[in-house]
Amino acid sequence: MKVTEKDVAYVADLANLELTGEERARMLRDLNSVLGYVARLGELNTDMVPPMAQVSDRYGENNDTSRQGSDRFAYAIREDVKEGLRKSLPHDVALKNAPDSDGTFFEVPKVIER
Amino acid sequence: MIVEKENTGSLHGLSIDGIRNAIVEERMTATGLAGNFYDRIKKDNPEIGAFLSLSEKRALTQAGLIDQMAAEGLPLPPLAGVPVAIKDVMVTRDVRTTAGSKILDNFIPPYDCTAVARLEAAGAVILGKLNCDEFAMGSSTENSAYHPVHNPRDKSRVPGGSSGGSAAAVAAEMAVATLGSDTGGSIRQPASFCGVVGLKPTYGRVSRYGLIAFASSLDHIGPFAKTVKEVALVLRTIAGRDPMDSTSADVPVPDYVTELEKPVKGLKVGVAKEYFGGGLDPEVRAAVETAIEKLAELGCEVVPVSLPHTEYAIPAYYVVATAEASSNLARFDGVRYGFRAKSNSLSEMYRLTRDGGFGMEVKRRIMLGTYALSAGYYDAYYLKAQKVRTLLTRDFDQAFKTVDVIAAPTCPTPAFKLGEKVDDPLAMYLADIYTVTANLAGIPGISIPCGENHEKLPIGLQLLARHFDEAPLLRVAHAYEQRRLSNLRG
């Protein structure tokens, strides 16, 4: 599988990146170089191997294979508390880093385009 | 009244316990010590480049509190007055946090990362924030959007990465301990390159609340210091369940410091031939093999093990890590914080903000990850890599049925030159060949100095252990370190 200029443009679009012409040329070269190396994963037969998304359910009391699906992640569930684990940030603090705000909301350029 | 009892002068050889005792015995003040470290930083940092921001106000407030406690004769917390610094991917309340990126150039977080808060609660004095590859993506710290870091052992060379500032600050004695993050070797590799100790704990051992996410299933926070004991002290402080991070494990935290003194005799140390193959520098191989002989002299039983899928770790890692990164970095859109590009519409704002705010390596990884997750390629890349991740983890499960610890090189070579690999992303990725598997499997790993090459460049020994087996891991590392230091002293 060879990455094409069209693929680069499509993926840049998905990733919300514009990229200059020079950057697109470098991406084309680098994606092909790295994905060419990644292709060696195809040497392994993994038909009977389950995928592993993360490690937290593999150890300690969670390493109980009789539990399936979301039951394996029961340890991550906490009681629903009204205030949350900590109070929400005050409004002014939450907006302090905003590039643009009216004091109540984050402000952005017009969303609806014609 | 606080009086400077003694000019601390040399910052060489300061230990965490030594600092605390000196403050208790009023031979030193936390404020004076912080001042000495800032003097050192202002003198030496310009040519090292380890720091991005200093937090003097916060540090001196904390030091003042410690000195007041000492003056009142109150018991001091375990890290009282210890000057520490934090990789700039961990948020710090009211102290600028950039992740090494221009997109967060002006970001002042409103809260603290849990690991940072725990250090401060234990008495540590936070001197400032440390340089790193942008969003921790890199193996040389050359991807920092601000400036590179020079290896204190040879300033023409990289300190490693992505936690290059964290390793260099300890090596140059600009902090007694530092925190870094390790997603594919970013603590262990720079520790190896700079000749210090660096630990990546078990996945879930240390809360990641407040760590700016790169790849959530691979990211870890861990300590750097000059000795294994200092690393154990810092780990004991930051480890343990945090309700703010649902991936932090509810597993008891042993006293890693007292555990250090237990015997290592009879522990089984595995050696995998896959970590000694082609591409391994002969001097690195010799140093690591000598270290393994020392472990045998200490009474450990050296046993051959096999990790047959090791050669597939780098390709699996770069698919999983970039896929997760492409998702995590979607939050940087110019809406709520950080840089925003001038634009006429919302979609243009997103694009121009990300284009102007991110550096080339970050864009490259977002592109790779987005490609691997896109329709038509998901099964071939992402799902395939997740399956190979299972195989790599099973390799370790199998090996740890017969051994307690695995010994290996941390890196295939000593520190390379600045600029040597910047134009070849694949060559840079291969620098992580011995470290990424521990992230994919979530097992703990440590790098400790085990010698130097003919150019006096440090070489690192990597030790790996089972999930939550930091205690025996640190014990073997400590025993080896003591033996090596006594041999060096002759």
Interface residues (C-beta under 8 A of the other chain):
Chain A: M1 V3 D7 V8 Y10 V11 A12 L14 A15 N16 L17 E18 L19 E23 R26 M27 D30 L31 S33 V34 L35 Y37 V38 A39 R40 L41 G42 E43 L44 T46 V49 P50 P51 M52 A53 Q54 V55 S56 R58 Y59 G60 Y75 A76 R78 L85 R86 L89 V93 A94 K96 N97 A98 P99 D100 F106 V108 P109 K110 V111 E113
Chain B: N106 F107 I108 P110 Y111 T202 Y203 G204 S216 S217 P243 M244 S246 T247 A249 D250 V251 H309 E311 Y312 I314 P315 A316 Y318 V319 S326 A330 D333 G334 V335 R336 Y337 G338 F339 R340 S343 N344 S345 L346 S347 E348 M349 Y350 R351 L352 R354 D355 F358 M360 K363 R364 I366 M367 L368 T370 Y371 S374 Y377 A380 Y381 L383 K384 A385 Q386 K387 V388 R389 T390 L391 T393 P425 L426 Y429 A441 G442 H467 F468
